[in-house]
Amino acid sequence: MKLSIIIVAYNSQKDFVRLLPSIFTQKKAKPEVIVVDNASTDKTVSWLKKHYPKIKVIANQQNRGFGTANNQGIKAASNDLLFLLNPDTRLQFGCLEQIISWFTVNPDKQIAGCQLLNPDGSIQPSGGFNPTLFKLFCWAFFIDDLPIFRRLVKPYQARDLSFYQQERQFDWLMGAALIFRRPVFKQIGYFDEHIFLYGEEVELLFRAQKAKIPVWFLPQAKVMHWGYDPKQSLKESAVLGEYQALDYFFRKHRPAWQCLVRRLILKSGAFLRAILFGKITHNKEKAKIYEKAWRLVK
């Protein structure tokens, strides 16, 4: 079974120095690699052409966003098994072999995601379940952080590591390392190009769920991922991006009355966080981020 790897890049030269050797040293796998560059301002494109001339590079003249660039790569790929991979990753030994083996043994399976690891080797939470009003409420008000609750209920963001110990189904998995069979896109469509960044995989995989295509988590296919580190400070772009993504998701997929309730939940949750971080923990940086999130919710 042949595999195409599609990587969306933006100023990713340093990431590629780490990632690409981990791809091309994988045994028993000779993947096609496609890089879609979103108008990098560093030397990503020239470096790739010099050091990896066999890689197919699609160089956009402007940053077209994560979903749109992935769509370009999917359409340009030659193979039917498509591995969408972030540049800030590194494949662990045998990862591609595990992916190909699983899809070969399971011809009825259409979508899967890899086990993501933090740089220290610990498990990185990377999935969850479709956002409903109940799940959104539990997420916004920290209820799904309660140990007993998060083990009994399928949360919007599955942060408990017990979810990642064995092969299982999720509603969505992080887009850092997702594998699809090509016919999936013919059935449910491509990434929604109205979403620039954050939440595009949740929306796409929701359409897969509606088409009764399950999303599988593969703990045996391991990928180290640098983009998310719980020890680092909160990223404003990630927080605001998630609030925008949830707003778009509900407007697209939920009835109008749920959108009104969603607005109330997100605004109340952002206000609570702003007060918590500003008045109780005295983290002014986080407080300002959630003040912006409160204003962002429409």
Residue pairs with C-beta under 8 A, 6 or more apart in sequence:
1 81
1 100
1 103
1 104
2 31
2 32
2 78
2 79
2 80
2 81
3 29
3 31
3 32
3 79
3 81
3 82
3 83
3 96
3 99
3 100
4 31
4 32
4 33
4 34
4 77
4 78
4 79
4 81
4 82
4 83
5 23
5 31
5 32
5 33
5 34
5 83
5 85
6 34
6 36
6 70
6 73
6 74
6 77
6 82
6 83
6 84
6 85
7 19
7 33
7 34
7 35
7 36
7 73
7 85
7 86
7 87
8 35
8 36
8 38
8 66
8 69
8 70
8 73
8 84
8 86
8 87
9 15
9 16
9 35
9 36
9 37
9 38
9 40
9 44
9 87
10 37
10 38
10 39
10 40
10 44
10 63
11 40
11 41
11 42
11 44
12 37
12 40
12 42
12 44
12 87
12 88
13 40
13 42
13 43
13 44
13 47
15 87
15 88
15 89
15 226
16 35
16 44
16 47
16 48
16 52
16 87
18 90
19 85
19 87
19 88
19 89
19 90
19 91
20 33
20 52
20 55
22 90
22 91
22 92
23 31
23 33
23 91
23 96
26 91
26 93
26 94
26 95
26 96
26 97
27 94
27 97
28 96
28 97
28 100
29 96
29 97
29 100
31 83
31 96
32 56
32 77
32 78
32 79
33 52
33 54
33 55
33 56
34 55
34 56
34 57
34 58
34 73
34 76
34 77
35 48
35 55
35 56
35 57
35 58
35 73
36 58
36 60
36 69
36 70
36 72
36 73
37 44
37 45
37 48
37 57
37 58
37 59
37 60
38 60
38 62
38 63
38 64
38 65
38 69
39 59
39 60
39 61
39 62
39 63
45 57
45 59
48 55
48 57
49 57
56 76
58 69
58 72
58 73
58 76
60 69
60 72
64 72
65 193
65 195
65 196
65 197
66 175
66 191
66 195
66 196
66 197
66 200
67 190
67 191
67 192
67 193
67 195
67 196
67 200
67 204
68 191
68 193
70 84
70 175
70 190
70 191
71 190
71 191
71 193
73 84
74 82
74 84
74 180
74 182
74 185
74 190
77 182
79 182
80 181
80 182
80 183
81 99
81 100
81 103
81 179
81 180
81 181
81 182
82 179
82 180
82 181
82 182
83 96
83 99
83 177
83 178
83 179
84 175
84 177
84 178
84 179
84 180
85 176
85 177
85 223
86 175
86 176
86 177
86 225
86 227
88 176
88 225
88 226
88 227
89 176
89 177
89 223
89 224
89 225
89 226
89 227
90 223
90 224
91 222
91 223
91 224
92 117
92 222
92 223
92 224
95 114
95 221
95 222
95 223
98 218
98 220
98 221
99 112
99 114
99 179
99 218
99 221
102 109
102 112
102 218
102 220
102 221
103 109
103 112
103 179
103 181
109 214
109 216
110 180
110 181
110 183
110 184
110 208
110 213
110 214
111 178
111 179
111 180
111 181
111 184
111 205
111 208
111 213
111 214
111 215
111 216
112 178
112 179
112 215
112 216
112 217
112 218
112 221
113 126
113 127
113 170
113 173
113 174
113 177
113 178
113 179
113 215
113 216
113 217
113 218
114 177
114 178
114 179
114 218
114 221
114 222
114 223
115 123
115 126
115 164
115 217
115 218
115 219
115 220
115 221
115 222
115 223
116 123
116 124
116 126
116 174
116 176
116 177
116 223
116 224
116 225
116 228
117 123
117 124
117 222
117 223
117 224
117 225
118 124
118 224
118 225
118 228
118 229
118 230
119 224
119 226
119 229
121 224
123 161
123 164
124 225
124 228
125 157
125 158
125 159
125 160
125 161
125 163
125 164
126 164
126 173
126 174
126 176
126 225
127 158
127 163
127 164
127 170
127 171
127 172
127 173
127 174
127 217
128 154
128 155
128 156
128 157
128 158
128 170
128 171
128 172
128 202
129 135
129 154
129 155
129 156
129 158
129 170
129 171
129 172
130 156
130 171
130 172
130 202
130 206
130 209
131 139
131 156
131 202
131 246
131 249
131 250
133 258
133 261
133 262
133 265
135 144
135 154
135 155
135 156
136 156
136 246
136 262
136 265
136 266
137 143
137 265
138 144
138 149
138 153
138 155
138 156
139 155
139 156
139 157
139 269
140 265
140 266
140 268
140 269
140 270
140 272
141 268
141 269
141 272
143 149
144 150
144 153
144 155
144 156
144 157
144 159
145 159
147 160
149 155
150 158
150 159
150 160
151 160
151 162
154 171
158 164
158 170
163 170
164 217
164 219
165 219
166 219
167 216
167 217
167 218
167 219
167 220
168 216
168 217
169 214
169 215
169 216
169 217
170 215
170 216
170 217
171 205
171 206
171 209
171 215
172 201
172 202
172 205
172 206
172 215
173 201
173 205
173 215
173 217
174 201
174 228
175 200
175 201
176 223
176 225
176 227
177 221
177 223
177 225
178 201
184 208
184 213
187 211
187 213
188 204
188 207
188 208
188 210
188 211
188 213
189 207
190 204
191 200
191 204
192 200
192 203
192 204
192 252
194 248
195 203
195 245
195 248
197 237
197 241
198 237
198 238
198 241
198 242
198 244
198 245
199 241
199 242
199 244
199 245
199 246
199 248
199 249
200 245
202 245
202 249
203 245
203 248
203 249
203 252
203 253
205 215
206 249
206 253
208 214
208 215
209 215
233 285
234 285
234 286
234 289
236 289
236 292
239 289
239 290
239 293
240 289
240 292
240 293
240 296
243 266
243 270
243 293
243 296
243 297
244 296
246 262
246 266
247 262
247 263
247 266
247 297
247 298
250 258
250 259
250 262
251 259
254 262
263 297
263 298
266 293
266 297
267 294
267 297
270 290
270 291
270 293
270 294
270 297
271 290
271 294
273 286
273 287
273 290
273 293
274 287
274 290
274 291
274 294
275 287
277 283
277 284
277 286
277 287
277 290
278 284
278 287
